Amino acid sequence: MAISVDKVYKTVLSILNKESRGFITPDEFERIGVQVQLDILDQNFHAYNKAVVKHSRGFGVNDYGNIPEKIEQKIDPFFAQADITLTNGIGTLPTDLYKTINISITNKTIQLEKVEKSKLSYLLSSPLTKPTKSFPVYYQRATDIIVEPALSDGSWTLGNLLIEYIKVPSEPVWNSSADANGALTYNSSGSTDFTLHQSDQVELILGILKYAGLIIADPTVVQAAAA
């Protein structure tokens, strides 16, 4: 479930206005929200890696104490998948790609192995390690992937791939309408909520407050949020 952009904005304003510490505009709030949401997603990946290592060493518990599973639930809202069409072994990656999870043939019968570009020439040099249509490989560039082997011989066609990935969070939008006095009223139509899991709401608000303290040049806001 997403986090209401209206609820977060009003909470931030309430905290800032409580002691007359300033005001941030909807535009400033949205730009800060984009950065904080990315920060939290990245933190969740680091926390997940640590939790998995700890759990594998026998320090974790199951059910309500299964920390890796809880963090997975935070990352799951960003899961997406898309088709990739190859042309001469080259395929374009989704524009909202944040982290690749898996790439396979569309029907998932064959999974592609990711390799470093620097190691590809070594793999191709030997019949024992050379990629085949049963064991294809790929390396990733900025906006596309290169697949080996790039074959299409009638008996086997590597032209449609399925990529499963974590997408870049949607940018929050707090849409509003102004009355004759310039007062803003929230409008859910045209607004975009935060994609984050509900359990990250407190972290989201605190993160926005930290950046807000820098914008309004009040270090006490940053200190209070950090505390």
C-alpha positions as MATLAB code, in Angstrom:
seq = 'MAISVDKVYKTVLSILNKESRGFITPDEFERIGVQVQLDILDQNFHAYNKAVVKHSRGFGVNDYGNIPEKIEQKIDPFFAQADITLTNGIGTLPTDLYKTINISITNKTIQLEKVEKSKLSYLLSSPLTKPTKSFPVYYQRATDIIVEPALSDGSWTLGNLLIEYIKVPSEPVWNSSADANGALTYNSSGSTDFTLHQSDQVELILGILKYAGLIIADPTVVQAAAA';
ca = [
       0.000    0.000    0.000;
       1.345    3.412   -0.969;
       1.899    6.305    1.442;
      -0.456    9.264    0.991;
       1.430   12.248   -0.404;
      -1.166   14.552    1.152;
      -0.772   13.028    4.612;
       3.006   13.305    4.485;
       2.991   16.908    3.226;
       0.500   18.043    5.869;
       2.474   16.269    8.591;
       5.686   17.967    7.499;
       3.979   21.365    7.410;
       2.437   20.766   10.812;
       5.826   20.005   12.361;
       7.503   22.978   10.690;
       4.708   25.383   11.615;
       4.431   24.182   15.205;
       7.263   26.471   16.289;
       7.099   28.843   13.315;
      10.160   27.280   11.722;
       9.166   28.032    8.156;
       7.284   26.714    5.153;
       8.160   24.612    2.125;
       6.198   24.925   -1.090;
       4.580   21.927   -2.801;
       7.276   22.071   -5.481;
      10.062   21.971   -2.887;
       8.271   19.160   -1.059;
       7.972   17.094   -4.255;
      11.636   17.544   -5.173;
      12.746   16.609   -1.668;
      10.349   13.649   -1.676;
      11.950   12.238   -4.835;
      15.379   12.195   -3.212;
      14.235   10.836    0.151;
      12.237    8.042   -1.480;
      15.329    6.933   -3.421;
      17.425    7.125   -0.259;
      15.015    4.866    1.616;
      14.850    2.334   -1.218;
      18.640    2.159   -1.320;
      18.794    1.779    2.474;
      16.324   -1.106    2.270;
      18.638   -2.968   -0.113;
      21.581   -2.573    2.276;
      19.427   -3.628    5.231;
      18.193   -6.666    3.306;
      21.729   -7.825    2.496;
      22.759   -7.544    6.154;
      19.619   -9.321    7.352;
      20.073  -12.207    4.893;
      23.687  -12.745    5.996;
      22.672  -12.668    9.657;
      19.727  -14.999    9.033;
      21.905  -17.492    7.122;
      24.274  -17.679   10.076;
      21.474  -18.795   12.355;
      20.884  -15.480   14.126;
      17.440  -14.897   12.642;
      14.028  -16.330   13.506;
      10.976  -17.123   11.426;
       7.411  -15.833   11.440;
       7.158  -12.346   13.004;
      10.895  -12.201   13.584;
      11.850  -12.929    9.967;
      13.619   -9.649    9.205;
      14.624  -10.466    5.581;
      10.987  -11.217    4.767;
       9.854   -7.920    6.310;
      12.378   -5.964    4.258;
      11.325   -7.865    1.119;
       7.815   -6.547    1.697;
       9.241   -3.013    1.657;
      10.965   -3.598   -1.689;
       8.117   -5.553   -3.344;
       6.064   -2.436   -4.291;
       8.867   -1.514   -6.694;
       8.897   -4.883   -8.478;
       8.161   -4.758  -12.213;
       8.699   -6.806  -15.346;
       8.861   -6.010  -19.037;
       9.597   -7.598  -22.394;
      12.871   -6.940  -24.207;
      13.097   -7.436  -27.947;
      16.570   -8.210  -29.238;
      17.982   -6.878  -32.497;
      21.300   -8.463  -33.462;
      21.818   -9.446  -29.836;
      21.130   -5.968  -28.434;
      18.105   -5.136  -26.303;
      16.942   -1.860  -24.743;
      16.400   -1.833  -20.989;
      13.287   -0.297  -19.368;
      13.655    3.434  -18.772;
      12.573    3.082  -15.131;
      15.126    0.365  -14.294;
      16.724    0.712  -10.849;
      18.108   -2.789  -10.269;
      17.968   -5.918  -12.438;
      16.739   -9.068  -10.695;
      16.598  -11.613  -13.500;
      16.531  -11.861  -17.304;
      15.168  -14.959  -19.013;
      13.493  -16.199  -22.172;
       9.875  -14.979  -22.150;
       8.521  -18.395  -21.119;
      11.236  -18.622  -18.410;
      12.610  -21.912  -19.740;
      16.119  -20.447  -20.039;
      17.739  -17.945  -17.725;
      20.499  -15.652  -18.961;
      23.621  -15.350  -16.838;
      25.071  -11.905  -16.253;
      28.800  -11.536  -16.899;
      31.296   -8.713  -16.803;
      32.123   -7.239  -20.200;
      35.837   -7.660  -19.501;
      35.357  -11.429  -19.096;
      33.285  -11.973  -22.232;
      36.267  -12.277  -24.586;
      37.707  -14.951  -22.303;
      34.429  -16.912  -22.342;
      34.209  -16.699  -26.131;
      37.786  -17.902  -26.607;
      37.175  -21.446  -25.417;
      34.671  -24.070  -26.642;
      34.227  -25.144  -23.004;
      33.128  -21.719  -21.763;
      31.619  -20.264  -24.912;
      27.959  -19.224  -24.411;
      25.416  -21.427  -26.166;
      21.701  -21.226  -26.888;
      21.156  -23.433  -23.826;
      23.369  -21.241  -21.633;
      23.268  -17.666  -23.009;
      24.921  -14.772  -21.199;
      24.587  -11.008  -21.234;
      26.362   -7.931  -20.007;
      24.644   -4.719  -19.109;
      25.436   -1.238  -20.347;
      23.833    2.069  -19.367;
      20.610    1.686  -21.342;
      20.819   -1.734  -22.990;
      22.118   -5.313  -22.774;
      24.321   -7.306  -25.120;
      23.455  -11.007  -25.419;
      25.711  -13.851  -26.519;
      25.109  -15.827  -28.625;
      22.935  -13.574  -30.797;
      21.381  -16.396  -32.837;
      18.242  -16.758  -34.893;
      18.511  -19.930  -36.926;
      14.914  -21.116  -37.191;
      15.286  -23.883  -34.617;
      15.878  -21.397  -31.838;
      15.209  -17.678  -31.683;
      16.464  -15.436  -28.920;
      14.356  -12.409  -29.732;
      11.994  -11.937  -26.817;
      13.260  -11.715  -23.266;
      11.570  -11.083  -19.940;
      13.293   -8.817  -17.449;
      12.264   -8.784  -13.800;
      13.549   -5.731  -11.985;
      13.129   -3.096   -9.311;
      11.851    0.113  -10.827;
      12.695    3.701  -10.002;
      10.016    5.068   -7.640;
       7.303    7.221   -9.184;
       7.868   10.889   -8.396;
       5.421   12.166   -5.757;
       2.992   14.869   -6.859;
       0.901   16.995   -4.493;
      -1.651   18.499   -6.859;
      -3.731   21.437   -5.646;
      -6.039   24.266   -6.636;
      -5.874   27.840   -5.340;
      -8.783   30.016   -4.225;
      -9.108   33.782   -4.677;
      -6.834   34.389   -1.679;
      -4.175   32.015   -2.946;
      -4.896   29.299   -0.369;
      -4.102   25.836   -1.681;
      -6.500   22.903   -1.482;
      -5.302   19.364   -2.098;
      -6.656   17.662   -5.219;
      -6.319   13.885   -5.351;
      -6.882   13.995   -9.110;
      -3.491   14.415  -10.695;
      -1.624   13.613   -7.467;
       0.824   10.725   -7.074;
       1.424    9.003   -3.735;
       4.768    7.709   -2.504;
       5.387    4.117   -3.648;
       7.043    3.224   -0.354;
       5.652    0.633    2.064;
       3.561    2.019    4.941;
       6.220    0.972    7.451;
       8.614    3.529    5.914;
       6.296    6.489    6.551;
       8.103    7.733    9.675;
      11.492    7.460    7.954;
      10.064    9.323    4.960;
       8.760   12.221    7.062;
      11.995   12.511    9.029;
      14.032   12.440    5.820;
      11.975   15.235    4.273;
      12.303   17.305    7.443;
      16.089   17.000    7.313;
      16.197   18.382    3.772;
      13.559   20.996    4.628;
      15.786   22.296    7.412;
      18.493   22.966    4.847;
      16.099   24.777    2.510;
      14.719   27.118    5.170;
      18.232   27.547    6.654;
      17.221   26.326   10.112;
      19.755   23.840   11.486;
      17.507   23.075   14.472;
      15.051   21.374   12.112;
      17.782   19.070   10.859;
      18.925   18.357   14.415;
      15.380   17.695   15.623;
      14.644   15.367   12.719;
      17.906   13.470   13.247;
      17.131   13.064   16.951;
];
